[in-house]
Amino acid sequence: MTIARRLGFIALVLLASVASAQPRSPLPQSYVSDQYGLLADDTKRELDRLAATLDDRRLGEIAFLIVRTTGGVDPRSYGTQAFNAWGVGDRQLNNGTLFLLALDDRATEIILGSGIDNASYTRMAEDVMHNEILPRFRARNFDQGLVAGATTWLARAYNVDLGRLAEAPTESADSAASAVARDTVARLTTPQPQRPPAPQVTGAADPNENIALAVGLAIIAALVGGIGWLLFKILSALWWFIGSRFLPRKCARCSTPMILLSETEDDLHLTPQQITEERVRSVDHRVFHCPGCGHVDKLVRAAWFSRFQPCAGCGSKAVSSVSRTITSATRFSTGLAEITSTCQHCHATSTSRHVIARVTSSSSSSGRSFGGGSSRGGGASGRF
């Protein structure tokens, strides 16, 4: 074998060893590759929340690689190889970012996708590196450094404010759970006093038969109640659509057949709140007029399917609500929504917030993967 072939063979072996040393993509379980468990679980959940929310909004992709050492490989090259092997970012836009922490090498990198590898993004990456990450890393606060750096980077590079901290169980809850567990173990291991057997009564009924009889009666009562409720709803529907409008209605005073006024004529006998309810179609106010004595009778029918709710101020059923998502829910954390309610009659407005449940693992997000982006190796470096 010639010297050139030997050198080529050695180079191929070295390249293969470097490639095999690259960690596998952390998705679909996580956006964080931390094979040695160097980060706290809360930190991983928060980094996953940041990355998942950015991914859900289709603004870009971000990944985190935490290793003890790069094995003598230049950290920038090591991070770029992992970036391209994983395919962080959109294939066409190449808008991904990879954060690398090599703990024993005291090195950290922000690797940029080729689509955002320009002077502007490089300056932002260097600013995040020197102002957010390195000061915390030098104080040995690696978890805080990654969360602060990623949060600032997403706000500046992707225009997304993701400053909400991840939820974590409180200490009091853990203490209460531990106390309950200790009490349960104590009760199970402590001998219990033996009670004397109960006297046997001759001819007493079998308890199992009583239970079976009670269950049977409960099932029969539930069936009867369900059938009665269904009949009531059917009759109510028939009266709603047919009876109250078309069946003759006699005057309570003179027994003369009454006349159903039109939608325009009945407004003269309705209050402003009732007119608003008719306008938004939350309530149908039917007005009957007696041609004999002039008596007026009103019949109120609330719509079965209406998005309007009663107003606490004016009492009209004319409150509509609009929901706005403040923070999207992900597989890793809950979200937050803001609901604005407005009365269409008195124009009173109120605002409330509620928590959006986490996305379950059975949804489409459980099969996510990186989009096939690539990097030329640009970004920012730091040593701590």
C-alpha positions as CSV (number, residue, x, y, z in Angstrom):
1,M,0.0,0.0,0.0
2,T,1.4,3.4,-1.0
3,I,1.9,6.2,1.4
4,A,-0.9,8.3,-0.2
5,R,-3.4,5.4,0.1
6,R,-2.4,4.9,3.8
7,L,-2.9,8.6,4.5
8,G,-6.3,8.5,2.7
9,F,-7.3,5.4,4.7
10,I,-6.3,7.1,8.0
11,A,-8.3,10.2,7.0
12,L,-11.4,8.1,6.3
13,V,-11.1,6.3,9.6
14,L,-10.8,9.6,11.4
15,L,-13.8,11.1,9.6
16,A,-15.8,7.9,10.4
17,S,-14.9,8.1,14.0
18,V,-15.9,11.8,14.2
19,A,-19.2,11.0,12.5
20,S,-19.9,8.1,14.8
21,A,-19.1,10.3,17.8
22,Q,-21.9,12.7,16.8
23,P,-25.0,12.2,19.1
24,R,-28.2,11.2,17.5
25,S,-31.0,13.6,16.9
26,P,-33.0,14.1,20.1
27,L,-36.4,14.3,18.3
28,P,-39.2,13.3,18.5
29,Q,-38.9,12.9,22.3
30,S,-37.0,16.2,22.9
31,Y,-35.1,19.1,21.3
32,V,-32.3,18.7,23.9
33,S,-29.5,16.1,23.5
34,D,-28.0,15.6,27.0
35,Q,-26.8,12.0,27.1
36,Y,-24.9,12.6,30.4
37,G,-27.7,14.3,32.3
38,L,-25.8,17.5,32.8
39,L,-28.9,19.7,32.9
40,A,-31.7,19.6,35.5
41,D,-35.1,18.1,34.3
42,D,-36.8,21.5,34.7
43,T,-34.2,23.1,32.5
44,K,-34.8,20.5,29.8
45,R,-38.6,21.0,30.0
46,E,-38.2,24.7,29.6
47,L,-35.8,24.4,26.7
48,D,-38.3,22.0,25.1
49,R,-41.1,24.4,25.6
50,L,-39.2,27.2,23.9
51,A,-38.2,25.1,21.0
52,A,-41.6,23.5,20.6
53,T,-43.5,26.8,20.6
54,L,-41.2,28.2,18.0
55,D,-41.6,25.1,15.9
56,D,-45.4,25.2,16.2
57,R,-45.5,28.7,14.9
58,R,-43.4,27.7,11.9
59,L,-40.9,30.5,12.5
60,G,-37.8,28.3,12.7
61,E,-36.2,25.5,14.7
62,I,-33.8,25.4,17.6
63,A,-31.9,22.5,19.1
64,F,-29.6,22.1,22.1
65,L,-26.5,19.8,22.3
66,I,-24.9,19.3,25.7
67,V,-21.7,17.1,25.9
68,R,-18.8,16.7,28.2
69,T,-16.2,17.1,25.5
70,T,-15.9,17.2,21.7
71,G,-13.0,14.8,21.8
72,G,-10.4,17.2,20.5
73,V,-12.6,18.4,17.6
74,D,-13.0,22.1,17.2
75,P,-16.3,23.0,19.0
76,R,-17.5,25.1,16.0
77,S,-16.9,22.2,13.6
78,Y,-18.4,19.7,16.1
79,G,-21.6,21.8,16.4
80,T,-21.8,22.3,12.7
81,Q,-21.5,18.6,12.0
82,A,-24.3,17.9,14.5
83,F,-26.4,20.7,13.0
84,N,-26.2,19.3,9.5
85,A,-26.6,15.7,10.6
86,W,-29.8,16.5,12.4
87,G,-31.0,19.0,9.7
88,V,-32.1,21.8,12.1
89,G,-34.3,24.3,10.4
90,D,-36.5,24.5,7.3
91,R,-34.9,22.9,4.2
92,Q,-35.6,25.9,2.0
93,L,-35.2,28.7,4.6
94,N,-32.3,27.2,6.6
95,N,-33.5,29.2,9.6
96,G,-32.4,26.9,12.4
97,T,-30.1,27.5,15.4
98,L,-28.1,25.0,17.5
99,F,-26.8,25.8,21.0
100,L,-23.7,23.7,22.0
101,L,-22.3,23.3,25.5
102,A,-19.0,21.3,25.9
103,L,-18.7,21.3,29.7
104,D,-15.2,19.9,30.2
105,D,-13.8,21.9,27.2
106,R,-15.3,25.1,28.7
107,A,-16.6,25.9,25.3
108,T,-20.0,27.0,24.0
109,E,-21.3,27.8,20.5
110,I,-24.3,29.3,18.7
111,I,-24.5,27.7,15.3
112,L,-26.6,29.5,12.7
113,G,-28.4,28.0,9.7
114,S,-27.1,29.2,6.3
115,G,-30.3,31.2,5.8
116,I,-29.7,33.4,8.8
117,D,-25.9,33.3,8.6
118,N,-25.3,37.0,7.9
119,A,-23.7,40.0,9.7
120,S,-26.9,41.1,11.4
121,Y,-27.7,37.7,12.9
122,T,-24.0,37.1,13.8
123,R,-24.0,40.4,15.8
124,M,-27.1,39.3,17.6
125,A,-25.6,35.9,18.4
126,E,-22.4,37.4,19.7
127,D,-24.5,39.8,21.9
128,V,-26.5,36.9,23.3
129,M,-23.3,34.9,23.9
130,H,-21.4,37.6,25.7
131,N,-24.3,39.3,27.6
132,E,-26.6,36.3,28.5
133,I,-24.7,33.0,28.3
134,L,-21.0,33.5,29.2
135,P,-21.6,35.6,32.5
136,R,-23.8,32.8,33.8
137,F,-21.6,30.0,32.5
138,R,-18.6,31.6,34.3
139,A,-20.6,31.6,37.5
140,R,-21.3,27.8,36.9
141,N,-25.0,28.5,36.2
142,F,-25.2,26.4,33.1
143,D,-29.0,25.8,33.3
144,Q,-29.8,29.5,33.7
145,G,-27.3,30.4,30.9
146,L,-29.0,28.2,28.4
147,V,-32.5,29.3,29.3
148,A,-31.6,33.0,29.3
149,G,-29.7,32.7,26.1
150,A,-32.4,30.8,24.3
151,T,-35.1,33.1,25.5
152,T,-33.3,36.2,24.4
153,W,-32.3,34.7,21.1
154,L,-35.8,33.7,20.2
155,A,-37.1,37.1,21.1
156,R,-34.5,38.9,19.0
157,A,-33.9,36.5,16.1
158,Y,-37.4,35.2,15.7
159,N,-39.4,38.0,17.3
160,V,-41.1,35.7,19.8
161,D,-41.5,36.5,23.5
162,L,-41.2,33.3,25.4
163,G,-40.2,34.5,28.8
164,R,-42.8,32.5,30.8
165,L,-41.0,30.0,33.1
166,A,-41.9,26.3,32.9
167,E,-44.2,25.0,35.6
168,A,-42.6,22.9,38.3
169,P,-44.1,21.1,41.3
170,T,-44.0,23.1,44.5
171,E,-42.0,22.0,47.5
172,S,-45.1,22.0,49.7
173,A,-46.9,19.6,47.3
174,D,-43.8,17.3,47.3
175,S,-43.7,17.4,51.1
176,A,-47.4,16.6,51.4
177,A,-47.0,13.7,49.1
178,S,-44.1,12.4,51.0
179,A,-46.0,12.7,54.3
180,V,-48.9,10.8,52.9
181,A,-46.6,8.1,51.6
182,R,-44.9,7.8,55.0
183,D,-48.3,7.6,56.8
184,T,-49.5,4.9,54.3
185,V,-46.3,2.8,54.9
186,A,-46.7,3.1,58.7
187,R,-50.3,2.0,58.6
188,L,-49.4,-1.0,56.4
189,T,-46.5,-2.1,58.6
190,T,-48.1,-1.6,62.0
191,P,-50.1,-4.6,63.3
192,Q,-53.8,-3.8,63.5
193,P,-55.9,-5.0,66.5
194,Q,-58.1,-8.0,65.7
195,R,-61.8,-7.4,66.1
196,P,-64.0,-10.2,67.4
197,P,-66.1,-11.9,64.7
198,A,-69.6,-10.6,64.3
199,P,-72.4,-12.9,65.5
200,Q,-74.1,-14.9,62.8
201,V,-77.9,-14.3,62.4
202,T,-79.8,-17.3,61.2
203,G,-82.0,-16.6,58.2
204,A,-80.4,-13.2,57.4
205,A,-80.5,-12.0,53.8
206,D,-77.3,-12.4,51.7
207,P,-75.5,-9.0,51.4
208,N,-74.6,-9.7,47.8
209,E,-78.3,-10.2,46.9
210,N,-79.1,-6.8,48.5
211,I,-76.3,-5.1,46.5
212,A,-77.5,-6.7,43.2
213,L,-81.1,-5.6,43.9
214,A,-79.9,-2.0,44.6
215,V,-77.9,-1.9,41.4
216,G,-80.8,-3.3,39.4
217,L,-83.2,-0.7,40.8
218,A,-80.7,2.1,40.1
219,I,-80.3,1.0,36.5
220,I,-84.1,0.9,36.0
221,A,-84.5,4.3,37.6
222,A,-81.8,5.7,35.3
223,L,-83.4,4.2,32.2
224,V,-86.8,5.6,33.2
225,G,-85.3,9.0,33.9
226,G,-83.5,9.1,30.6
227,I,-86.6,8.1,28.6
228,G,-88.6,10.8,30.4
229,W,-85.9,13.4,29.7
230,L,-85.9,12.5,26.0
231,L,-89.6,12.7,25.7
232,F,-89.6,16.1,27.4
233,K,-87.0,17.4,24.9
234,I,-89.0,16.0,21.9
235,L,-92.2,17.7,23.1
236,S,-90.4,20.9,23.8
237,A,-88.9,20.9,20.3
238,L,-92.4,20.3,18.8
239,W,-93.8,23.2,20.9
240,W,-90.9,25.4,19.9
241,F,-91.2,24.9,16.1
242,I,-95.0,24.3,15.8
243,G,-97.1,24.8,18.9
244,S,-96.2,28.2,20.1
245,R,-96.3,29.8,16.7
246,F,-99.1,28.1,14.7
247,L,-101.6,26.6,17.3
248,P,-104.4,29.0,18.1
249,R,-103.8,31.1,21.3
250,K,-106.8,32.5,23.2
251,C,-106.8,35.7,25.2
252,A,-106.8,35.1,28.9
253,R,-109.2,38.0,29.4
254,C,-111.9,37.6,26.7
255,S,-111.0,34.2,25.2
256,T,-110.7,35.8,21.7
257,P,-108.1,34.1,19.4
258,M,-105.0,36.3,19.5
259,I,-102.8,37.4,16.6
260,L,-99.1,36.8,16.4
261,L,-97.4,40.1,15.5
262,S,-94.7,40.3,12.9
263,E,-91.0,40.9,13.8
264,T,-91.4,44.6,13.0
265,E,-94.7,45.1,14.8
266,D,-93.6,43.4,18.0
267,D,-90.7,45.8,18.6
268,L,-93.2,48.4,19.8
269,H,-94.0,46.1,22.8
270,L,-90.4,45.1,23.6
271,T,-87.8,46.7,25.8
272,P,-84.4,47.9,24.4
273,Q,-82.7,44.8,25.9
274,Q,-85.2,42.5,24.3
275,I,-84.8,44.2,20.9
276,T,-81.0,43.6,21.2
277,E,-81.6,39.9,22.0
278,E,-83.8,39.6,18.9
279,R,-81.1,41.4,16.8
280,V,-78.4,39.0,17.8
281,R,-80.9,36.1,17.7
282,S,-80.1,34.8,21.2
283,V,-83.8,35.1,22.3
284,D,-87.0,35.0,20.2
285,H,-89.7,37.3,21.8
286,R,-93.1,36.4,20.3
287,V,-95.8,39.0,20.9
288,F,-99.5,38.1,20.6
289,H,-102.2,40.8,20.4
290,C,-105.9,40.3,21.2
291,P,-108.1,42.2,18.6
292,G,-111.1,42.0,21.0
293,C,-109.8,43.7,24.2
294,G,-106.3,44.8,23.1
295,H,-104.5,42.6,25.6
296,V,-100.8,41.8,24.7
297,D,-99.2,38.6,25.7
298,K,-95.4,37.8,25.3
299,L,-93.8,34.4,24.8
300,V,-90.0,34.1,25.4
301,R,-88.1,31.4,23.6
302,A,-84.3,31.3,24.1
303,A,-82.3,29.9,21.2
304,W,-81.1,26.4,21.7
305,F,-77.7,27.0,20.2
306,S,-76.4,30.5,20.8
307,R,-72.9,31.9,21.6
308,F,-74.3,34.8,23.6
309,Q,-74.5,34.7,27.4
310,P,-76.5,36.9,29.9
311,C,-74.9,40.3,30.9
312,A,-74.4,40.9,34.6
313,G,-75.0,44.6,34.1
314,C,-78.1,45.1,31.9
315,G,-79.4,41.5,32.1
316,S,-79.8,41.0,28.3
317,K,-78.5,37.8,26.8
318,A,-76.1,39.6,24.4
319,V,-72.6,39.0,25.7
320,S,-70.2,37.6,23.1
321,S,-66.6,36.4,23.8
322,V,-63.4,36.4,21.8
323,S,-60.4,34.3,22.8
324,R,-56.8,35.2,22.0
325,T,-53.9,32.8,22.6
326,I,-51.1,34.5,24.6
327,T,-48.9,31.4,24.9
328,S,-49.5,28.2,22.9
329,A,-49.7,24.9,24.7
330,T,-47.1,22.3,23.8
331,R,-46.3,18.8,24.9
332,F,-44.0,20.2,27.6
333,S,-46.1,23.0,29.2
334,T,-49.5,24.5,29.4
335,G,-50.6,27.6,27.4
336,L,-52.4,30.8,28.3
337,A,-55.4,32.3,26.6
338,E,-57.1,35.7,27.2
339,I,-60.9,36.0,26.8
340,T,-62.6,39.4,26.1
341,S,-66.3,39.5,26.7
342,T,-68.5,42.4,25.3
343,C,-72.2,43.0,25.8
344,Q,-73.8,44.0,22.5
345,H,-76.4,46.1,24.3
346,C,-74.7,48.1,27.1
347,H,-71.2,47.6,25.6
348,A,-69.7,46.5,29.0
349,T,-66.4,44.7,28.5
350,S,-64.5,42.3,30.8
351,T,-61.3,40.3,30.3
352,S,-60.2,37.0,31.9
353,R,-57.5,34.4,31.4
354,H,-57.5,30.7,31.5
355,V,-54.9,27.9,31.2
356,I,-54.7,25.8,28.0
357,A,-54.1,22.2,28.7
358,R,-50.8,20.6,27.5
359,V,-50.9,18.9,24.1
360,T,-51.2,15.2,24.5
361,S,-48.6,12.8,23.1
362,S,-51.3,11.3,20.8
363,S,-51.4,14.4,18.7
364,S,-49.4,15.0,15.5
365,S,-46.7,16.8,17.4
366,S,-45.5,13.5,18.8
367,G,-44.1,12.6,15.4
368,R,-42.2,15.8,14.7
369,S,-38.7,15.9,13.3
370,F,-36.2,18.5,12.1
371,G,-36.9,20.0,8.7
372,G,-33.6,19.2,6.9
373,G,-31.8,22.6,7.3
374,S,-28.1,23.1,6.9
375,S,-25.4,25.4,8.2
376,R,-22.1,26.8,6.8
377,G,-20.7,27.1,10.3
378,G,-21.4,30.7,11.1
379,G,-22.4,31.9,14.5
380,A,-20.8,33.0,17.8
381,S,-18.2,31.2,20.1
382,G,-17.5,31.5,23.8
383,R,-15.0,30.2,26.3
384,F,-15.7,30.3,30.0
